[in-house]
Amino acid sequence: MPDDETLPASALRRITGLEPFPQPAIIPVQTPIVLMHGFGVGASFRRGGHLHEEALHLRSRGVRAVAPNVSPYNTVRARTAQWDERLQHVLDETKTDRLVLIAHSMGGLDARYLITQMGWHEVVDALVTISAPHRGSAIASLVLDQPELVRNWVSDVADWVGTHILEDGSANIRQALTELTPEYMEKTFNEEVPDHPDVEYWSYGCQAGTGTDVPIAPIFRYLNQYLFEREGVNDGIVSVRSARWGTYQGTVDADHGRQVGISSGLASHFDSNAFYASIAEKLAEEGW
């Protein structure tokens, strides 16, 4: 073994790369976090689910994070029946009686319904929504306005996938889309599902494409332009205006896919793992 005269200590450290604390800093969140996914299956295949990788990253930072899966093409009421079971499982597994929810897209509507209509305000301390269509999305109306032949084909495929992708899967994409339209959200859902005073509500909007200098995945370009003409700046699925709810935390530069870790190969500095970790850090600062 060479001594320090032939291999100085500083050179040895450079070669080994050892640091006193090489792991990423622990995020001291006291409450378990449940990541709730949105509509569709685009980010699910071969990934364990929309937010599975983000949950594992949070675990590497010391956060008790869980990202369950529910039926991707069903209504809020149908999905929340499954979420109800999933959340109870998390409580049993973590041996706690408190939770924080971070919900992406339609998952934010599911979370609001759980809190207000299903008694989860007794357990949930805070809800953070990311690009959730609190005021609906014109994209849902666009799909429903397609010719009957197209609607039937989309419904048949989505309902088959939604029913079979999970052991307890179910699907009703037409009704789900109907309930995601601006008309339904504004006139029905938001009146029936007011915020609960015992829960803290935060939200993030997201932007890309038209009206911004943020690149957007090709799959979203037409939808992005269509939605921009009706609701303004958006991420290809949900407008920033629709995503604002509770205490607004800011607008994130990422299209709807990047928010759950799907990269189109376009230049972008957005990192979904880092983003969810930053939310956990804010929650820790607030004492959760």
Salt bridges, closest charged atoms under 4 A:
GLU53 OE1 - ARG47 NH2 3.59
ASP110 OD2 - ARG79 NH2 2.69
ASP125 OD1 - ARG98 NH2 2.64
GLU148 OE1 - ARG151 NH2 2.10
GLU148 OE2 - ARG174 NH2 3.26
ASP168 OD2 - ARG86 NH1 2.87
GLU192 OE1 - ARG77 NH2 2.98
ASP198 OD2 - HIS196 ND1 3.84
GLU229 OE1 - ARG230 NH1 3.50
GLU231 OE1 - ARG241 NH2 3.98
ASP235 OD2 - HIS256 ND1 2.70
GLU281 OE2 - ARG61 NH2 3.40
